[in-house]
Amino acid sequence: MSYIITSENELFKTVAPNLPLASEEYTRLYQEQLNNVLRLYFNRIDKLMGQLNATAPLNTITFTVYTVATLPSAVTSGAGAVAFVSDALAPVFGNTVVSGGAVKVPVYSDGTNWKVG
């Protein structure tokens, strides 16, 4: 299973919790509160790590394959977003990708258009 991080599938943002202040003497209530806070925090970290876990071979990235017509907007994807298309027509590195062919090629967003590369 692979995850592609997009605006629809964002990583859960996890921040360190505010730990309860300890009393001068040990109390069971404080220890239980501390354990609950830490349990919640580590559960969130486990969920985050689960999102990053992929079963693809190491050192590989699995992209969703689009046709040029089904690519998400380059503007909303943002500069630097990458994708893969299956129907590029005579792709030239750095040029805006055009559909109508059968060439499979990676593309990237420059913030305005999807470029071959």
N, CA, C and O atoms as a MOPAC input file, in Angstrom:
PM7 MOZYME 1SCF
protein

 N      0.84800 1    -1.17000 1     0.00000 1
 C      0.00000 1     0.00000 1     0.00000 1
 C      0.88900 1     1.22700 1     0.00000 1
 O      1.84600 1     1.29400 1     0.77100 1
 N      0.59200 1     2.19600 1    -0.84700 1
 C      1.34800 1     3.43300 1    -0.91500 1
 C      0.41600 1     4.59500 1    -0.67200 1
 O     -0.77900 1     4.52300 1    -0.95900 1
 N      0.96400 1     5.65100 1    -0.14900 1
 C      0.19500 1     6.85300 1     0.08300 1
 C      0.78900 1     7.97400 1    -0.74300 1
 O      2.00700 1     8.13200 1    -0.81100 1
 N     -0.06600 1     8.73900 1    -1.35900 1
 C      0.37300 1     9.92600 1    -2.05200 1
 C     -0.14700 1    11.09400 1    -1.24400 1
 O     -1.35200 1    11.21000 1    -1.01700 1
 N      0.73700 1    11.94800 1    -0.81500 1
 C      0.36000 1    13.06600 1     0.03000 1
 C     -0.10200 1    14.20100 1    -0.87300 1
 O      0.69100 1    14.79500 1    -1.60300 1
 N     -1.38600 1    14.49000 1    -0.81200 1
 C     -1.98200 1    15.56700 1    -1.58400 1
 C     -2.83300 1    16.39200 1    -0.64500 1
 O     -2.90400 1    16.10500 1     0.55000 1
 N     -3.48400 1    17.42100 1    -1.17900 1
 C     -4.35300 1    18.22700 1    -0.33100 1
 C     -5.52700 1    17.40300 1     0.18300 1
 O     -6.10700 1    17.74100 1     1.21500 1
 N     -5.89300 1    16.32100 1    -0.51900 1
 C     -6.98700 1    15.46500 1    -0.06300 1
 C     -6.50400 1    14.41900 1     0.93300 1
 O     -7.31600 1    13.86200 1     1.67200 1
 N     -5.20500 1    14.13900 1     0.97200 1
 C     -4.66000 1    13.09500 1     1.83000 1
 C     -3.46300 1    13.66200 1     2.58700 1
 O     -2.33200 1    13.21200 1     2.40200 1
 N     -3.71900 1    14.65100 1     3.44000 1
 C     -2.64000 1    15.31800 1     4.15500 1
 C     -2.17300 1    14.48800 1     5.33200 1
 O     -2.91700 1    13.68000 1     5.88700 1
 N     -0.93800 1    14.70500 1     5.69100 1
 C     -0.42800 1    14.09600 1     6.90100 1
 C     -1.07700 1    14.77000 1     8.09600 1
 O     -1.28800 1    15.98300 1     8.09800 1
 N     -1.39000 1    13.98300 1     9.10700 1
 C     -1.92000 1    14.56500 1    10.32800 1
 C     -0.80200 1    15.34600 1    10.99600 1
 O      0.29900 1    14.82900 1    11.18300 1
 N     -1.08500 1    16.58300 1    11.35500 1
 C     -0.08300 1    17.40000 1    12.02000 1
 C     -0.07100 1    17.03500 1    13.50000 1
 O     -1.10200 1    17.10000 1    14.17000 1
 N      1.08000 1    16.65700 1    13.99700 1
 C      1.21900 1    16.23400 1    15.37800 1
 C      2.17900 1    17.17000 1    16.08600 1
 O      3.30700 1    17.37500 1    15.63600 1
 N      1.73300 1    17.73100 1    17.18300 1
 C      2.59100 1    18.60900 1    17.97900 1
 C      2.75500 1    17.99300 1    19.36100 1
 O      1.90300 1    17.23800 1    19.82900 1
 N      3.85800 1    18.33100 1    19.99600 1
 C      4.11500 1    17.80500 1    21.33600 1
 C      3.03000 1    18.29300 1    22.29000 1
 O      2.59700 1    19.44200 1    22.19600 1
 N      2.58600 1    17.43200 1    23.20900 1
 C      1.50600 1    17.81600 1    24.11900 1
 C      2.00900 1    18.68200 1    25.25900 1
 O      3.19400 1    18.67100 1    25.59200 1
 N      1.09100 1    19.43300 1    25.85200 1
 C      1.37800 1    20.13700 1    27.09700 1
 C      1.19700 1    19.13300 1    28.21700 1
 O      0.09600 1    18.62500 1    28.43300 1
 N      2.27000 1    18.84700 1    28.92600 1
 C      2.19900 1    17.86800 1    29.99200 1
 C      1.63100 1    18.50600 1    31.25200 1
 O      1.89700 1    19.67600 1    31.52900 1
 N      0.85800 1    17.75500 1    32.00900 1
 C      0.31600 1    18.31700 1    33.24100 1
 C      1.44900 1    18.60800 1    34.22800 1
 O      2.45200 1    17.89500 1    34.27100 1
 N      1.27200 1    19.65900 1    35.01100 1
 C      2.28400 1    20.02000 1    36.01000 1
 C      2.19700 1    19.05600 1    37.18700 1
 O      1.11200 1    18.71400 1    37.65600 1
 N      3.35400 1    18.63200 1    37.64500 1
 C      3.40100 1    17.69100 1    38.75800 1
 C      3.19100 1    18.41600 1    40.07600 1
 O      3.57800 1    19.57300 1    40.23900 1
 N      2.57600 1    17.71800 1    41.00400 1
 C      2.42700 1    18.26000 1    42.35000 1
 C      3.70200 1    17.96000 1    43.13000 1
 O      4.55000 1    17.18900 1    42.68000 1
 N      3.83000 1    18.58000 1    44.31000 1
 C      5.00800 1    18.35400 1    45.13600 1
 C      5.14600 1    16.88500 1    45.51600 1
 O      6.25100 1    16.34200 1    45.53000 1
 N      4.03400 1    16.25400 1    45.81900 1
 C      4.05900 1    14.85500 1    46.20500 1
 C      3.38700 1    14.02600 1    45.12200 1
 O      2.51600 1    14.50000 1    44.39200 1
 N      3.81800 1    12.78000 1    45.04400 1
 C      3.23400 1    11.86600 1    44.06500 1
 C      1.74200 1    11.69800 1    44.32200 1
 O      1.30200 1    11.49600 1    45.45400 1
 N      0.96900 1    11.78900 1    43.22100 1
 C     -0.45300 1    11.46700 1    43.31500 1
 C     -0.79900 1    10.55700 1    42.15500 1
 O     -0.26400 1    10.68500 1    41.05400 1
 N     -1.67300 1     9.66900 1    42.42000 1
 C     -2.11000 1     8.74200 1    41.37400 1
 C     -2.81100 1     9.48900 1    40.24700 1
 O     -2.64400 1     9.14100 1    39.07800 1
 N     -3.59700 1    10.51600 1    40.58400 1
 C     -4.32300 1    11.29500 1    39.57400 1
 C     -3.35600 1    11.93400 1    38.57500 1
 O     -3.59700 1    11.90700 1    37.36800 1
 N     -2.25100 1    12.51400 1    39.08600 1
 C     -1.26200 1    13.12100 1    38.18600 1
 C     -0.68600 1    12.06100 1    37.24500 1
 O     -0.59100 1    12.28900 1    36.03900 1
 N     -0.30400 1    10.91400 1    37.78700 1
 C      0.29400 1     9.85800 1    36.96600 1
 C     -0.67600 1     9.38800 1    35.88200 1
 O     -0.26500 1     9.14400 1    34.74800 1
 N     -1.94900 1     9.25900 1    36.22200 1
 C     -2.95000 1     8.84800 1    35.23800 1
 C     -3.12300 1     9.90500 1    34.16000 1
 O     -3.25500 1     9.56600 1    32.98400 1
 N     -3.12600 1    11.19300 1    34.54000 1
 C     -3.24400 1    12.26700 1    33.55200 1
 C     -2.04500 1    12.27200 1    32.61100 1
 O     -2.19000 1    12.40300 1    31.39500 1
 N     -0.86000 1    12.12600 1    33.19600 1
 C      0.36000 1    12.09100 1    32.38300 1
 C      0.32400 1    10.91500 1    31.40100 1
 O      0.63200 1    11.07500 1    30.22000 1
 N     -0.05200 1     9.74600 1    31.89500 1
 C     -0.12800 1     8.56700 1    31.02600 1
 C     -1.14200 1     8.76200 1    29.90800 1
 O     -0.88300 1     8.35600 1    28.77500 1
 N     -2.28500 1     9.37100 1    30.19300 1
 C     -3.30100 1     9.61100 1    29.16600 1
 C     -2.79800 1    10.57400 1    28.09900 1
 O     -3.00700 1    10.35000 1    26.90700 1
 N     -2.13400 1    11.64700 1    28.52500 1
 C     -1.60400 1    12.61900 1    27.56100 1
 C     -0.57500 1    11.94300 1    26.66000 1
 O     -0.61100 1    12.10400 1    25.44000 1
 N      0.33000 1    11.19700 1    27.25500 1
 C      1.36200 1    10.52400 1    26.46300 1
 C      0.77000 1     9.45300 1    25.54900 1
 O      1.22300 1     9.28900 1    24.41600 1
 N     -0.22400 1     8.73300 1    26.02300 1
 C     -0.88000 1     7.70900 1    25.20800 1
 C     -1.51000 1     8.33800 1    23.96600 1
 O     -1.36100 1     7.82200 1    22.85800 1
 N     -2.22300 1     9.46600 1    24.15800 1
 C     -2.84500 1    10.15100 1    23.02100 1
 C     -1.79000 1    10.63600 1    22.03100 1
 O     -1.95500 1    10.49600 1    20.81900 1
 N     -0.71600 1    11.20200 1    22.55100 1
 C      0.35800 1    11.71400 1    21.70500 1
 C      0.98800 1    10.58400 1    20.88400 1
 O      1.16800 1    10.72300 1    19.67400 1
 N      1.31600 1     9.48800 1    21.52500 1
 C      1.95400 1     8.38600 1    20.80300 1
 C      0.98500 1     7.70000 1    19.84500 1
 O      1.41700 1     7.17200 1    18.82000 1
 N     -0.29200 1     7.69300 1    20.14500 1
 C     -1.27600 1     7.17600 1    19.18900 1
 C     -1.28700 1     8.02300 1    17.92400 1
 O     -1.39500 1     7.49000 1    16.82000 1
 N     -1.17400 1     9.34500 1    18.07900 1
 C     -1.12700 1    10.22600 1    16.90500 1
 C      0.15200 1    10.00200 1    16.10200 1
 O      0.12600 1    10.00900 1    14.87100 1
 N      1.26100 1     9.80600 1    16.79500 1
 C      2.52300 1     9.54000 1    16.09300 1
 C      2.43700 1     8.20900 1    15.34800 1
 O      2.89800 1     8.10200 1    14.21200 1
 N      1.84600 1     7.19200 1    15.98700 1
 C      1.66800 1     5.90700 1    15.30300 1
 C      0.83300 1     6.06600 1    14.04000 1
 O      1.14200 1     5.46200 1    13.01300 1
 N     -0.22000 1     6.87300 1    14.10800 1
 C     -1.06800 1     7.09800 1    12.93200 1
 C     -0.27600 1     7.81300 1    11.83600 1
 O     -0.39400 1     7.47100 1    10.65900 1
 N      0.52600 1     8.79900 1    12.22000 1
 C      1.37500 1     9.50900 1    11.26300 1
 C      2.36600 1     8.55200 1    10.61200 1
 O      2.55500 1     8.58900 1     9.39600 1
 N      2.99800 1     7.70100 1    11.40600 1
 C      3.95700 1     6.74800 1    10.84800 1
 C      3.25800 1     5.76300 1     9.91400 1
 O      3.84100 1     5.33300 1     8.91800 1
 N      2.01900 1     5.40500 1    10.22700 1
 C      1.26200 1     4.53400 1     9.34800 1
 C      1.00900 1     5.16700 1     7.99500 1
 O      0.96800 1     4.47800 1     6.97600 1
 N      0.83600 1     6.49900 1     7.98500 1
 C      0.64500 1     7.19600 1     6.71400 1
 C      1.91700 1     7.17200 1     5.87800 1
 O      1.85200 1     7.14700 1     4.64900 1
 N      3.06000 1     7.17900 1     6.52800 1
 C      4.32400 1     7.21000 1     5.80100 1
 C      4.78400 1     5.82600 1     5.37800 1
 O      5.67700 1     5.69500 1     4.54100 1
 N      4.18500 1     4.80200 1     5.94500 1
 C      4.55900 1     3.43600 1     5.63300 1
 C      4.05800 1     3.06200 1     4.24100 1
 O      2.89400 1     3.28500 1     3.90800 1
 N      4.92200 1     2.50900 1     3.45800 1
 C      4.53800 1     2.05800 1     2.12000 1
 C      5.12000 1     0.67400 1     1.90100 1
 O      6.19500 1     0.35700 1     2.40900 1
 N      4.41700 1    -0.14200 1     1.15300 1
 C      4.91700 1    -1.48800 1     0.88600 1
 C      5.67200 1    -1.57600 1    -0.43000 1
 O      6.10500 1    -2.65600 1    -0.83200 1
 N      5.82900 1    -0.44000 1    -1.10100 1
 C      6.61300 1    -0.44100 1    -2.33200 1
 C      8.06600 1    -0.76200 1    -1.98300 1
 O      8.48800 1    -0.52500 1    -0.85100 1
 N      8.83300 1    -1.29100 1    -2.92500 1
 C     10.24600 1    -1.57100 1    -2.64100 1
 C     10.95700 1    -0.30900 1    -2.15200 1
 O     10.58100 1     0.80800 1    -2.50800 1
 N     11.97800 1    -0.50500 1    -1.33900 1
 C     12.72500 1     0.63500 1    -0.82200 1
 C     13.27900 1     1.48500 1    -1.95500 1
 O     13.59900 1     0.97700 1    -3.02900 1
 N     13.38600 1     2.76200 1    -1.70600 1
 C     13.95300 1     3.72200 1    -2.65100 1
 C     13.12200 1     3.88100 1    -3.91600 1
 O     13.65900 1     4.25600 1    -4.95900 1
 N     11.82900 1     3.60500 1    -3.84600 1
 C     10.96500 1     3.84400 1    -4.98900 1
 C      9.81200 1     4.73700 1    -4.56200 1
 O      9.44800 1     4.78700 1    -3.38700 1
 N      9.25600 1     5.42600 1    -5.51200 1
 C      8.07700 1     6.25300 1    -5.28600 1
 C      7.01300 1     5.77300 1    -6.25400 1
 O      7.28400 1     5.61800 1    -7.44500 1
 N      5.81900 1     5.53900 1    -5.76400 1
 C      4.73400 1     5.10000 1    -6.61700 1
 C      3.82100 1     6.28300 1    -6.89400 1
 O      3.26900 1     6.87300 1    -5.96500 1
 N      3.65800 1     6.63300 1    -8.15700 1
 C      2.79900 1     7.74200 1    -8.55000 1
 C      1.47700 1     7.22400 1    -9.07900 1
 O      1.41100 1     6.13600 1    -9.65000 1
 N      0.43200 1     8.00200 1    -8.89100 1
 C     -0.81800 1     7.74000 1    -9.58100 1
 C     -0.59500 1     8.12100 1   -11.03900 1
 O     -0.03800 1     9.18200 1   -11.32200 1
 N     -1.02000 1     7.27400 1   -11.96000 1
 C     -0.84700 1     7.56400 1   -13.38200 1
 C     -2.10900 1     8.26900 1   -13.87900 1
 O     -3.21600 1     7.74900 1   -13.74300 1
 N     -1.93000 1     9.44300 1   -14.45000 1
 C     -3.02500 1    10.24300 1   -14.98400 1
 C     -2.94900 1    10.27800 1   -16.49900 1
 O     -1.91100 1     9.95600 1   -17.07800 1
 N     -4.02800 1    10.66300 1   -17.13900 1
 C     -3.94100 1    11.15400 1   -18.51100 1
 C     -3.76600 1    12.65400 1   -18.35600 1
 O     -4.06900 1    13.20100 1   -17.29500 1
 N     -3.29100 1    13.32100 1   -19.37500 1
 C     -3.08100 1    14.76800 1   -19.27800 1
 C     -4.39400 1    15.46500 1   -18.91900 1
 O     -4.40200 1    16.41800 1   -18.14000 1
 N     -5.49400 1    14.99000 1   -19.48500 1
 C     -6.79600 1    15.62200 1   -19.22500 1
 C     -7.25400 1    15.45100 1   -17.77600 1
 O     -8.01600 1    16.27800 1   -17.27500 1
 N     -6.80400 1    14.39300 1   -17.09400 1
 C     -7.26700 1    14.16200 1   -15.72600 1
 C     -6.28800 1    14.65600 1   -14.66200 1
 O     -6.52600 1    14.47400 1   -13.46800 1
 N     -5.18900 1    15.27900 1   -15.08900 1
 C     -4.25600 1    15.84300 1   -14.10500 1
 C     -4.97800 1    16.87300 1   -13.24300 1
 O     -5.80200 1    17.63100 1   -13.75500 1
 N     -4.68400 1    16.91300 1   -11.94200 1
 C     -5.25300 1    17.98700 1   -11.13200 1
 C     -4.68200 1    19.33200 1   -11.58800 1
 O     -3.68900 1    19.36600 1   -12.31600 1
 N     -5.27700 1    20.39500 1   -11.18100 1
 C     -4.81600 1    21.72200 1   -11.57500 1
 C     -3.37600 1    21.94600 1   -11.12300 1
 O     -3.03000 1    21.67900 1    -9.97200 1
 N     -2.53800 1    22.44000 1   -12.04000 1
 C     -1.15000 1    22.74800 1   -11.69100 1
 C     -1.08500 1    23.89600 1   -10.69700 1
 O     -0.16400 1    23.97100 1    -9.88400 1
 N     -2.06100 1    24.78500 1   -10.76500 1
 C     -2.09400 1    25.94100 1    -9.85800 1
 C     -2.38700 1    25.46900 1    -8.43400 1
 O     -1.66200 1    25.81900 1    -7.50200 1
 N     -3.45200 1    24.67200 1    -8.26300 1
 C     -3.80000 1    24.22300 1    -6.91300 1
 C     -2.83800 1    23.16600 1    -6.40500 1
 O     -2.67500 1    23.03100 1    -5.19200 1
 N     -2.19500 1    22.41400 1    -7.28300 1
 C     -1.19400 1    21.43700 1    -6.85000 1
 C      0.04700 1    22.14200 1    -6.34000 1
 O      0.72800 1    21.63700 1    -5.44800 1
 N      0.34500 1    23.30100 1    -6.89700 1
 C      1.48100 1    24.10100 1    -6.45300 1
 C      2.76900 1    23.74800 1    -7.15600 1
 O      2.95600 1    22.63000 1    -7.63600 1
 N      3.65700 1    24.73000 1    -7.20700 1
 C      4.95700 1    24.52500 1    -7.83500 1
 C      5.70800 1    23.42000 1    -7.11200 1
 O      5.76000 1    23.39400 1    -5.88200 1
 N      6.29300 1    22.50200 1    -7.88800 1
 C      7.06400 1    21.40600 1    -7.32700 1
 C      6.29100 1    20.10800 1    -7.20700 1
 O      6.89100 1    19.06200 1    -6.96100 1
 N      4.96700 1    20.14300 1    -7.37400 1
 C      4.18200 1    18.90400 1    -7.34200 1
 C      4.60200 1    18.03900 1    -8.51900 1
 O      4.93300 1    18.55900 1    -9.58500 1
 N      4.59200 1    16.73700 1    -8.33900 1
 C      4.96700 1    15.82800 1    -9.41300 1
 C      3.85500 1    14.81700 1    -9.65200 1
 O      3.09300 1    14.49300 1    -8.74100 1
 N      3.76900 1    14.32800 1   -10.86600 1
 C      2.77100 1    13.33700 1   -11.25300 1
 C      3.35800 1    12.53300 1   -12.41000 1
 O      4.51300 1    12.71500 1   -12.79400 1
 N      2.53700 1    11.64400 1   -12.95200 1
 C      2.96800 1    10.79300 1   -14.05600 1
 C      1.81600 1    10.69200 1   -15.02600 1
 O      0.68600 1    10.43200 1   -14.61400 1
 N      2.07900 1    10.89400 1   -16.32400 1
 C      1.01900 1    10.79900 1   -17.33200 1
 C      1.33000 1     9.65700 1   -18.29600 1
 O      2.48200 1     9.26100 1   -18.47900 1
 N      0.25800 1     9.14300 1   -18.90800 1
 C      0.41400 1     7.99100 1   -19.80400 1
 C      0.13500 1     8.31800 1   -21.26500 1
 O      0.24200 1     7.44400 1   -22.12500 1
 N     -0.22300 1     9.57000 1   -21.55700 1
 C     -0.62800 1     9.88300 1   -22.93300 1
 C      0.01000 1    11.15900 1   -23.47300 1
 O     -0.63700 1    11.93000 1   -24.18200 1
 N      1.29400 1    11.38200 1   -23.13200 1
 C      1.97000 1    12.58200 1   -23.62300 1
 C      2.27200 1    12.45000 1   -25.11400 1
 O      2.56000 1    11.35900 1   -25.60700 1
 N      2.20400 1    13.57100 1   -25.81900 1
 C      2.48300 1    13.61500 1   -27.25300 1
 C      3.83300 1    14.28800 1   -27.45500 1
 O      3.97600 1    15.47700 1   -27.16700 1
 N      4.82200 1    13.55400 1   -27.94300 1
 C      6.15700 1    14.05800 1   -28.24200 1
 C      6.70000 1    14.93400 1   -27.11800 1
 O      6.96700 1    16.11500 1   -27.33700 1
 N      6.86700 1    14.37400 1   -25.91300 1
 C      7.30000 1    15.19900 1   -24.78100 1
 C      8.73900 1    15.68200 1   -24.92000 1
 O      9.62900 1    14.93400 1   -25.32500 1
 N      8.94200 1    16.94100 1   -24.57600 1
 C     10.27200 1    17.54000 1   -24.56100 1
 C     10.48700 1    18.09700 1   -23.16000 1
 O      9.65100 1    18.84200 1   -22.64900 1
 N     11.60700 1    17.73700 1   -22.54000 1
 C     11.87000 1    18.14700 1   -21.16700 1
 C     11.69800 1    19.65200 1   -20.99700 1
 O     12.26200 1    20.44600 1   -21.75000 1
 N     10.90700 1    20.03000 1   -19.99100 1
 C     10.69700 1    21.43700 1   -19.67600 1
 C      9.54000 1    22.08500 1   -20.41000 1
 O      9.12000 1    23.18300 1   -20.04600 1
 N      9.00900 1    21.41700 1   -21.45200 1
 C      7.85700 1    21.96400 1   -22.17400 1
 C      6.56900 1    21.56200 1   -21.47100 1
 O      6.53200 1    20.56100 1   -20.75600 1
 N      5.52300 1    22.33900 1   -21.67200 1
 C      4.20800 1    21.98500 1   -21.14600 1
 C      3.76200 1    20.68800 1   -21.78800 1
 O      3.86500 1    20.52400 1   -23.00400 1
 N      3.26700 1    19.76200 1   -20.97400 1
 C      2.86500 1    18.45100 1   -21.48200 1
 C      1.58700 1    18.58900 1   -22.31900 1
 O      0.68200 1    19.35100 1   -21.97900 1
 N      1.54000 1    17.83500 1   -23.41700 1
 C      0.39700 1    17.85100 1   -24.33400 1
 C     -0.11200 1    16.42300 1   -24.47700 1
 O      0.67700 1    15.48500 1   -24.59000 1
 N     -1.42300 1    16.26100 1   -24.47200 1
 C     -2.00300 1    14.92300 1   -24.61200 1
 C     -2.13100 1    14.55000 1   -26.08200 1
 O     -1.92900 1    15.38000 1   -26.96700 1
 N     -2.46800 1    13.29200 1   -26.32700 1
 C     -2.71500 1    12.83600 1   -27.68700 1
 C     -1.75100 1    11.77200 1   -28.14600 1
 O     -1.86400 1    11.27700 1   -29.26700 1
 N     -0.80400 1    11.41000 1   -27.30400 1
 C      0.14700 1    10.37500 1   -27.68500 1
 C      0.00600 1     9.16500 1   -26.78100 1
 O     -1.04000 1     8.94500 1   -26.17000 1
 N      1.06800 1     8.38700 1   -26.70500 1
 C      1.06400 1     7.19800 1   -25.86300 1
 C      2.34600 1     7.10400 1   -25.04400 1
 O      2.72100 1     6.02600 1   -24.58400 1
 N      3.01300 1     8.24000 1   -24.86600 1
 C      4.27900 1     8.24800 1   -24.13800 1
 C      4.00500 1     8.42900 1   -22.64200 1
 O      3.27300 1     9.33000 1   -22.23300 1
 N      4.60000 1     7.56700 1   -21.85300 1
 C      4.48600 1     7.66000 1   -20.40000 1
 C      5.66400 1     8.48000 1   -19.89100 1
 O      6.82000 1     8.17300 1   -20.18300 1
 N      5.35900 1     9.53000 1   -19.12200 1
 C      6.41300 1    10.45600 1   -18.71800 1
 C      6.05700 1    11.13400 1   -17.38900 1
 O      4.88600 1    11.40100 1   -17.12000 1
 N      7.07300 1    11.41100 1   -16.55600 1
 C      6.80500 1    12.18300 1   -15.34600 1
 C      6.62300 1    13.66000 1   -15.69400 1
 O      7.21000 1    14.16400 1   -16.65200 1
 N      5.81000 1    14.33300 1   -14.90900 1
 C      5.57200 1    15.75900 1   -15.10500 1
 C      5.65400 1    16.46500 1   -13.75500 1
 O      5.48400 1    15.84100 1   -12.70700 1
 N      5.91400 1    17.76300 1   -13.79000 1
 C      5.95900 1    18.56100 1   -12.56500 1
 C      5.21200 1    19.86300 1   -12.79400 1
 O      5.08700 1    20.34000 1   -13.92100 1
 N      4.72000 1    20.42200 1   -11.70500 1
 C      3.99600 1    21.68700 1   -11.78900 1
 C      4.97200 1    22.83200 1   -11.56700 1
 O      5.77700 1    22.80500 1   -10.63600 1
 N      4.89200 1    23.83000 1   -12.42400 1
 C      5.67500 1    25.04400 1   -12.20300 1
 C      4.82800 1    26.09900 1   -11.48700 1
 O      5.23800 1    27.25100 1   -11.34500 1
 N      3.65300 1    25.68800 1   -11.04400 1
 C      2.72600 1    26.61400 1   -10.37200 1
 C      1.64800 1    27.11600 1   -11.31100 1
 O      0.63600 1    27.66100 1   -10.87100 1
 N      1.86600 1    26.93000 1   -12.61600 1
 C      0.90100 1    27.36800 1   -13.61600 1
 C      0.53100 1    26.23200 1   -14.56600 1
 O     -0.64500 1    26.00700 1   -14.85100 1
 N      1.55700 1    25.51200 1   -15.05900 1
 C      1.35000 1    24.43200 1   -16.02900 1
 C      2.09300 1    23.18200 1   -15.58700 1
 O      3.01100 1    23.23600 1   -14.76900 1
 N      1.66800 1    22.04700 1   -16.15200 1
 C      2.40000 1    20.79800 1   -15.94600 1
 C      3.48200 1    20.70900 1   -17.01700 1
 O      3.18800 1    20.78200 1   -18.21000 1
 N      4.72500 1    20.55200 1   -16.59000 1
 C      5.87000 1    20.49800 1   -17.48500 1
 C      6.43000 1    19.07600 1   -17.51600 1
 O      6.34200 1    18.34300 1   -16.53100 1
 N      7.00400 1    18.69900 1   -18.65700 1
 C      7.62300 1    17.39500 1   -18.79700 1
 C      8.91700 1    17.39000 1   -17.98700 1
 O      9.71600 1    18.32400 1   -18.05400 1
 N      9.10000 1    16.33500 1   -17.23600 1
 C     10.33000 1    16.24000 1   -16.47200 1
 C     10.15700 1    15.38400 1   -15.29900 1
 O     11.10000 1    15.18900 1   -14.53200 1

